Amino acid sequence: MRIIRFIKSLYLGTRVYYAVAILILLFLISYWVHLFFPIALIGIWLLLLIILFDCVTLYRTAEGITATRNLPEKFSNSDLNEVPLFIQNKYSFKIYYEIIDEIPIQFQKRDFLKSGSIESKDRVAINYALRPVDRGVYNFGNLNIYVHSPLQIIKRRYTFNNGQTVKVYPSFIQMKKYAFLAIDNKLTQFGLKKIRRIGHTMEFEQIKDYVSGDDVRTINWKATAKRGSLMINQFQDEKSQPVYSIIDASRVMKMPFNGLTLLDYAINSTLAFSNIALKKNDKTGLITFSNSIQNHLAASNKKTHLNIILEILYAINTEFLDSDFGRLYAEVKRKITHRSLLLLYTNFEHISSLHRQLPYLKGLSKKHVLVVIFFENTELDTLIKKKAANTPEIYHKTIAQKMEYDKKLMVKELENHGIQAVLTRPEDLSVNTINKYLEIKARGIL
């Protein structure tokens, strides 16, 4: 068994192949010039001695290096996730290494290679980043490290971390980024707008004495008459309003942009938005549907609620069937009894598809504040901006412009029926969704 392990771990360096090529050339020349024949023979024995010496150097230490791959508990979908590697050199000399990590097949990365050197008794940290675009379980294989001495004649392979798994969750990195910016008041740097409050969209809190600078429009004249001094009404922001994210998981959400489906863009946005809403003390809920209702989580503002939302979003699995807005309408009418804000993530590529679902959307908007969020087809931008050089290209450009115009018509159509609408690029979805939520809160529409 030891011999088998030794053979499996032994690899020849490139210098050996160069030396063998030179020896072959010397033997070939010696066919005409006999003087080179003994030189070639000496070269063979010298090469064998060097290989033996290098083997003893690398293998006399039973465990020349130790290495670990410290995977995080979970990966964030569509974001760069750091994978740290730590290598300890236990040899008494400087070593050179080559790392081939068996990363999950989902990345389809077959040219992974990291190389470098480590001084004797030293320890190094090596990081590389992976960007997943699918939720689910990712399996890592072996961490293979090939070590060679300064002679660089042979390599010894070490294998570590035999099989590790990590789950890819919706983008919690994006969620934390927007939550941090909301606290730090730097949302405008990422396109989030500070929206001026309109009117008194607040709950009454108390009556207090007037102080210079208070809004005179809030003076309570009855209390002023009784006390003989100016008194004003004090308000506080409305809290615990129910807000539902409704995700269409049908085939219209299968379209990919930058490696990510529209469904995953909606999932990432839902997580980021839900975190913001909970921080503003609103109740958040979740509904996912396609040809049937897949998940229905009642709105709540408990501390553990975000973790429940995260687990549901992680587990969303769909066959991308046709959506049934009739089932969605019946579900909302039956189970959501209080007036709520409904953020519906879906997509319409043709105005005729919107007209088919419009009766259900109008029904939802009668009792609730409905916001329909759908996507621009950013793949058409290049085609529209490109100058047409022939008749077929003119046709293609005209069709692309018609499709872009239809999207704008859909927004007008929804607004004409009293339905809020957001038409957004996929990469701007989270920003535009949070902006719409802040606008609705500021205007007191809910």
Secondary structure as GFF3:
##gff-version 3
##sequence-region A 1 446
A	DSSP	alpha_helix	2	9	.	.	.	ID=ss1
A	DSSP	beta_strand	10	12	.	.	.	ID=ss2
A	DSSP	alpha_helix	14	30	.	.	.	ID=ss3
A	DSSP	alpha_helix	36	59	.	.	.	ID=ss4
A	DSSP	beta_strand	65	69	.	.	.	ID=ss5
A	DSSP	beta_strand	74	76	.	.	.	ID=ss6
A	DSSP	beta_strand	81	89	.	.	.	ID=ss7
A	DSSP	beta_strand	95	101	.	.	.	ID=ss8
A	DSSP	three_ten_helix	105	107	.	.	.	ID=ss9
A	DSSP	beta_strand	114	118	.	.	.	ID=ss10
A	DSSP	beta_strand	123	130	.	.	.	ID=ss11
A	DSSP	beta_strand	136	140	.	.	.	ID=ss12
A	DSSP	beta_strand	143	148	.	.	.	ID=ss13
A	DSSP	beta_strand	154	160	.	.	.	ID=ss14
A	DSSP	beta_strand	164	169	.	.	.	ID=ss15
A	DSSP	alpha_helix	172	184	.	.	.	ID=ss16
A	DSSP	three_ten_helix	187	190	.	.	.	ID=ss17
A	DSSP	beta_strand	202	209	.	.	.	ID=ss18
A	DSSP	three_ten_helix	216	218	.	.	.	ID=ss19
A	DSSP	alpha_helix	221	227	.	.	.	ID=ss20
A	DSSP	beta_strand	231	237	.	.	.	ID=ss21
A	DSSP	beta_strand	242	248	.	.	.	ID=ss22
A	DSSP	three_ten_helix	251	253	.	.	.	ID=ss23
A	DSSP	beta_strand	256	257	.	.	.	ID=ss24
A	DSSP	beta_strand	260	261	.	.	.	ID=ss25
A	DSSP	alpha_helix	262	279	.	.	.	ID=ss26
A	DSSP	beta_strand	283	289	.	.	.	ID=ss27
A	DSSP	beta_strand	293	300	.	.	.	ID=ss28
A	DSSP	alpha_helix	305	314	.	.	.	ID=ss29
A	DSSP	alpha_helix	325	335	.	.	.	ID=ss30
A	DSSP	beta_strand	341	345	.	.	.	ID=ss31
A	DSSP	alpha_helix	351	367	.	.	.	ID=ss32
A	DSSP	beta_strand	369	375	.	.	.	ID=ss33
A	DSSP	alpha_helix	379	385	.	.	.	ID=ss34
A	DSSP	alpha_helix	391	416	.	.	.	ID=ss35
A	DSSP	beta_strand	420	424	.	.	.	ID=ss36
A	DSSP	three_ten_helix	426	428	.	.	.	ID=ss37
A	DSSP	alpha_helix	429	443	.	.	.	ID=ss38
###
